[in-house]
Amino acid sequence: MAFRPLSVRRGIQEPFDFHPGIPAHIKVQLAEWVQSFLYHRYAGAYESTVNSVITLLQWPITAADPQRRLQAVMERIDRDDDAFLDLLDLLCGAASPDKLQALDLILDTGMSEWRVRFEKPQGLEERLTEEARTAYRTAVSVGDPASEHIAEAWVKAFGRQAEAGAAWHAAVKAVECLLQPIVEPKNQRATLGTMVKALRAKPEKWRFAIASADGDFTATPFLGALEIVGYEPGRHGTDPSRATIEQARVVVLQTVTVVEWLRAGALERV
């Protein structure tokens, strides 16, 4: 299970969520990452790089001494999160793959809403849309076993120490919790696999609220969405290394949607 502090388990503190701006608990690490571009412990400030930063970001820093200009840059980002993000975004364009990986690790472990875009143009990008975050918060607000599994899947997919297989597995469990009473109510050992098989064998036994393009209101349209969740690689003799964190994140986002459909009664036995 994903770690949750005692205060969260007792209901005293809200569950961990992504942080906007520059999270205070990783501000020092991010400042050290910036300084690796702008300062050398023996040579002092890298004057040309500091000047480029000031020019490209159009910051009104006019100190003549390079060390004072560097100090002004660091003071600006310390008091202004938007300036800090602008600087991180700018420096990504000049960063080596190793430095990009280091920055992404800091942002990921600190649960920042921002992550590194490794493809050119390199920079920062939002980790999730507000719509996705809102859907997640709604999905875990019910307080049932499915909510617990979704919370675990989310942390493993988007939070500290991401684990693709664990995220995928928890997502499957969330769907199984809500699908079993609808598809195999007498089978307490029902799995996603057995329920997909039952839905596929006789889709006309269920009605789905959203029809297909040809007007099909059976379980068939629902199966298309459900099969995106599927079983994580590593199950049934498949190669577990095939589960990437990118795939797991897509599955978790799809699971949030499927769970809300099931709660809303979108799939029902005829």
C-alpha positions in Angstrom: 0.0 0.0 0.0 1.1 3.6 -0.6 2.4 5.4 2.5 0.0 7.7 4.2 1.1 9.7 7.3 -0.7 8.9 10.5 -2.3 12.4 10.5 -3.9 11.6 7.1 -5.1 8.2 8.3 -6.7 9.8 11.4 -8.4 12.5 9.2 -6.5 15.3 10.8 -4.6 16.2 7.6 -5.8 16.2 4.0 -4.2 13.6 1.7 -1.1 14.7 -0.2 -1.9 16.5 -3.4 0.2 18.2 -6.1 1.6 21.6 -5.3 1.3 24.7 -7.5 4.2 27.1 -7.9 7.4 26.2 -6.1 6.7 23.8 -3.2 8.5 25.1 0.0 9.8 21.6 0.8 11.9 21.4 -2.5 12.8 25.1 -2.8 16.3 24.6 -1.6 17.0 21.7 -3.9 15.6 23.6 -6.9 17.8 26.7 -6.0 20.8 24.4 -5.8 20.0 23.1 -9.3 19.8 26.6 -10.6 23.1 27.6 -9.0 24.8 24.7 -10.7 24.3 26.7 -14.0 25.1 30.2 -12.6 27.8 29.7 -10.0 31.1 27.8 -9.4 32.4 27.5 -5.9 35.9 28.5 -7.0 35.3 30.6 -10.1 32.3 32.5 -8.7 29.4 33.6 -10.9 29.3 32.5 -14.5 28.9 36.1 -15.8 27.8 35.3 -19.3 25.1 32.9 -18.2 23.8 35.2 -15.5 23.7 38.0 -18.1 21.8 35.8 -20.5 19.2 35.0 -17.9 18.7 38.6 -17.0 18.4 39.6 -20.7 16.1 36.8 -21.9 13.8 37.1 -18.9 13.9 40.9 -19.1 14.5 41.3 -15.3 15.5 44.9 -14.3 18.7 43.9 -12.6 21.4 46.6 -13.1 24.2 45.7 -10.6 27.6 46.1 -12.1 29.3 43.4 -10.1 28.7 39.8 -11.4 28.3 38.4 -7.9 25.8 41.1 -7.1 23.8 40.3 -10.3 23.8 36.6 -9.3 22.7 37.5 -5.8 19.8 39.6 -7.3 18.8 36.7 -9.5 18.6 34.3 -6.5 16.8 36.8 -4.4 14.2 37.3 -7.1 13.4 33.7 -7.5 13.3 33.3 -3.7 10.4 35.7 -3.4 8.6 35.1 -6.7 7.5 31.6 -7.7 6.5 32.6 -11.2 10.0 34.0 -11.8 11.5 30.8 -10.4 9.4 28.7 -12.8 10.4 31.0 -15.7 14.1 30.5 -14.8 13.8 26.7 -14.5 12.0 26.6 -17.9 14.7 28.7 -19.5 17.6 26.7 -18.1 16.0 23.4 -19.2 16.8 24.5 -22.8 20.5 24.5 -22.0 20.5 21.4 -19.7 22.1 18.1 -20.4 20.0 14.9 -20.2 21.5 14.2 -16.7 20.6 17.6 -15.4 17.1 17.3 -16.8 16.7 14.0 -15.1 17.9 15.5 -11.8 15.4 18.3 -12.1 12.5 16.0 -13.0 13.3 13.8 -10.0 13.2 16.8 -7.6 9.8 18.0 -9.1 8.4 14.4 -9.1 9.4 13.5 -5.5 8.2 16.9 -4.3 4.8 16.4 -6.0 5.1 19.6 -8.0 2.4 20.3 -10.6 5.2 20.8 -13.1 7.4 18.3 -14.7 10.3 18.4 -17.3 9.5 18.1 -21.0 12.5 16.1 -22.4 11.4 16.5 -26.0 12.5 19.7 -27.8 11.9 22.4 -27.0 13.0 21.3 -23.5 11.2 23.0 -20.7 8.6 22.6 -18.0 5.0 21.4 -18.6 2.0 20.9 -16.4 1.8 17.4 -15.0 -2.0 17.2 -15.1 -4.9 19.3 -16.2 -7.1 20.9 -13.6 -9.9 18.7 -15.0 -7.9 15.5 -14.3 -7.1 16.7 -10.7 -10.8 17.5 -10.1 -11.9 14.1 -11.4 -9.5 12.4 -9.1 -10.6 14.4 -6.0 -14.2 13.5 -6.8 -13.3 9.8 -7.3 -11.6 9.5 -3.9 -14.2 11.5 -2.0 -16.7 8.6 -1.6 -14.8 6.8 1.1 -15.4 3.2 -0.2 -12.8 0.5 -1.0 -12.6 1.7 -4.6 -11.6 5.1 -3.4 -8.7 3.6 -1.4 -7.5 1.7 -4.4 -7.7 4.8 -6.6 -5.8 6.8 -4.0 -3.0 4.2 -4.0 -3.0 4.0 -7.8 -2.7 7.8 -8.0 0.2 8.0 -5.6 2.1 5.2 -7.4 1.4 6.8 -10.8 2.0 10.5 -10.1 3.6 10.8 -6.7 6.7 9.9 -4.8 8.6 6.7 -5.8 6.3 6.0 -8.8 5.8 2.3 -9.6 4.1 1.5 -12.8 3.1 -2.1 -11.9 1.7 -1.1 -8.5 -0.3 1.8 -10.0 -1.8 -0.4 -12.6 -2.6 -3.2 -10.1 -4.4 -0.8 -7.8 -6.3 0.7 -10.7 -7.6 -2.8 -11.6 -8.6 -3.4 -8.0 -10.6 -0.2 -8.0 -12.6 -1.2 -11.0 -13.1 -4.8 -9.7 -14.7 -3.4 -6.5 -17.5 -1.7 -8.4 -17.9 -4.0 -11.3 -18.3 -7.3 -9.4 -21.8 -6.5 -7.9 -23.0 -5.6 -11.4 -21.5 -8.4 -13.5 -20.8 -11.3 -11.2 -22.7 -10.6 -8.0 -22.6 -14.2 -6.8 -18.8 -14.6 -7.5 -16.9 -13.1 -4.6 -13.6 -14.1 -6.4 -14.5 -12.4 -9.6 -11.6 -10.7 -11.4 -11.4 -8.1 -14.1 -10.6 -11.0 -16.5 -13.6 -13.1 -15.6 -15.9 -10.1 -15.8 -14.6 -9.0 -19.2 -15.2 -12.5 -20.4 -18.8 -12.5 -19.1 -19.5 -9.1 -20.6 -18.0 -10.1 -24.0 -19.9 -13.4 -24.1 -23.4 -11.9 -23.6 -23.2 -8.1 -23.8 -27.0 -7.9 -24.3 -27.5 -8.9 -20.6 -26.3 -5.4 -19.6 -27.3 -1.9 -20.6 -24.7 0.9 -20.9 -25.9 4.5 -20.7 -23.7 5.7 -23.7 -24.6 4.1 -27.0 -22.2 3.3 -29.7 -22.3 5.1 -33.1 -24.7 2.5 -34.4 -27.1 2.8 -31.4 -25.8 -0.2 -29.4 -26.8 0.2 -25.8 -25.4 -3.2 -24.7 -22.2 -3.7 -22.7 -20.2 -3.6 -25.9 -19.4 0.1 -25.9 -18.4 -0.1 -22.2 -16.0 -2.9 -23.0 -13.9 -0.6 -25.2 -13.3 1.7 -22.3 -12.8 -1.2 -19.8 -10.2 -2.9 -21.9 -7.9 0.1 -21.8 -7.5 -0.7 -18.1 -6.8 -4.3 -18.7 -4.2 -6.3 -16.7 -0.8 -4.8 -16.1 2.2 -6.3 -17.9 3.7 -9.0 -15.6 0.4 -10.8 -15.1 -0.3 -14.2 -16.6 3.4 -14.7 -17.6 3.9 -11.5 -19.6 7.0 -9.4 -19.2 6.6 -7.0 -16.2 9.2 -4.6 -17.7 6.7 -3.7 -20.4 4.7 -1.6 -17.9 6.0 1.9 -18.3 5.0 4.7 -15.9 3.5 6.6 -18.9 1.2 3.7 -19.6 0.3 3.3 -16.0 -0.7 7.0 -15.7 -3.0 6.7 -18.7 -4.6 3.6 -17.1 -5.1 5.4 -13.8 -6.8 8.4 -15.5 -9.0 6.0 -17.5 -9.8 4.1 -14.2 -11.0 7.4 -12.6 -13.5 7.8 -15.5 -14.7 4.2 -15.4 -15.2 4.2 -11.7 -17.3 7.4 -11.9 -19.4 5.8 -14.6 -20.1 2.7 -12.5 -21.0 4.8 -9.4 -23.4 6.8 -11.5 -25.2 3.6 -12.6 -24.1 3.8 -16.3 -23.8 0.0 -16.5 -26.7 -2.0 -15.3 -28.0 -5.5 -15.6 -31.1 -5.8 -17.9 
